Amino acid sequence: MENFRMDAFDDLFKAVLKLKNIEDCRKFFEDVCTIKEMQDISQRLEVARLLKEGLNYQSVSKETGASTATISRVNKCLNYGSGGYSLVIDDKEKKYERV
């Protein structure tokens, strides 16, 4: 990563902020990510949601198919990270319209 421009992360974040709806997000992420990458990110988000609901590792693994290593990493981020997961999963009542 030493040759990688750190402000390229900001360019990515600015690009995501330009997306206006789920269809825009779908198009962008389908072009930018592999199917496996999107599956992995989606799985981590689901793991975070289930952990926040109080499920144990075994239940989360059974429900999501995630490894205990992935669950542990997500749990570490939930407890000691920058709060990114909570920004998107705490508002359980908010429903996003599917396009």
C-alpha positions in Angstrom: 0.0 0.0 0.0 3.0 2.3 0.1 2.5 3.4 -3.5 -1.2 3.9 -3.1 -2.4 7.5 -2.8 -4.2 7.8 0.5 -6.5 10.5 -0.9 -7.8 7.9 -3.3 -9.8 6.6 -0.3 -11.5 10.1 -0.2 -12.1 9.9 -3.9 -13.9 6.6 -3.4 -16.0 8.0 -0.5 -16.9 11.1 -2.5 -18.0 8.8 -5.3 -20.3 6.8 -3.0 -21.8 10.0 -1.6 -22.9 11.0 -5.1 -25.1 7.9 -5.4 -28.7 8.9 -5.0 -30.6 5.6 -4.7 -30.2 1.8 -4.5 -30.2 1.4 -8.3 -27.3 3.9 -8.5 -25.5 2.0 -5.7 -26.1 -1.4 -7.4 -24.7 -0.1 -10.7 -21.6 1.4 -9.1 -20.7 -1.5 -6.9 -21.3 -4.0 -9.7 -18.8 -2.2 -11.8 -16.3 -1.5 -8.9 -16.5 -4.8 -7.0 -16.5 -8.5 -7.8 -19.5 -10.5 -6.9 -17.4 -12.1 -4.1 -16.4 -8.7 -2.7 -20.0 -7.6 -2.6 -21.1 -10.9 -1.0 -18.3 -10.5 1.7 -19.3 -6.9 2.5 -23.0 -7.8 2.6 -22.2 -10.7 4.9 -20.2 -8.6 7.3 -23.0 -6.1 7.5 -25.5 -8.9 8.3 -23.1 -10.3 10.9 -22.9 -6.9 12.5 -26.6 -6.5 12.6 -27.1 -10.0 14.2 -24.3 -9.3 16.8 -25.9 -6.0 17.7 -29.2 -7.9 18.2 -27.4 -10.1 20.7 -26.9 -13.4 18.8 -23.9 -15.5 19.8 -21.2 -16.5 17.3 -22.6 -19.9 16.7 -26.1 -18.5 15.8 -24.6 -15.8 13.6 -22.4 -18.4 11.8 -25.4 -20.6 11.2 -27.6 -17.8 9.9 -25.0 -16.1 7.7 -22.4 -18.8 6.9 -19.7 -16.5 8.1 -16.6 -18.0 9.7 -15.8 -17.4 13.3 -12.8 -15.4 12.2 -15.1 -13.0 10.2 -17.5 -12.8 13.1 -14.7 -12.0 15.5 -13.3 -9.3 13.3 -16.8 -7.7 12.9 -17.3 -7.9 16.6 -14.0 -6.2 17.3 -15.0 -3.4 14.9 -18.4 -3.1 16.7 -16.7 -2.8 20.1 -13.5 -0.9 19.3 -13.8 0.4 15.8 -14.8 3.9 14.6 -18.6 3.2 14.7 -19.1 2.7 11.0 -21.3 -0.3 11.3 -23.5 1.5 13.8 -24.0 4.4 11.4 -25.8 2.1 9.0 -27.4 -0.6 11.2 -28.7 1.3 14.3 -31.7 2.8 12.5 -33.6 -0.5 12.3 -36.9 1.3 11.7 -35.7 2.9 8.5 -36.6 1.0 5.4 -35.0 1.6 2.1 -37.0 1.3 -1.0 -35.8 -1.4 -3.4 -35.5 -0.3 -7.0 
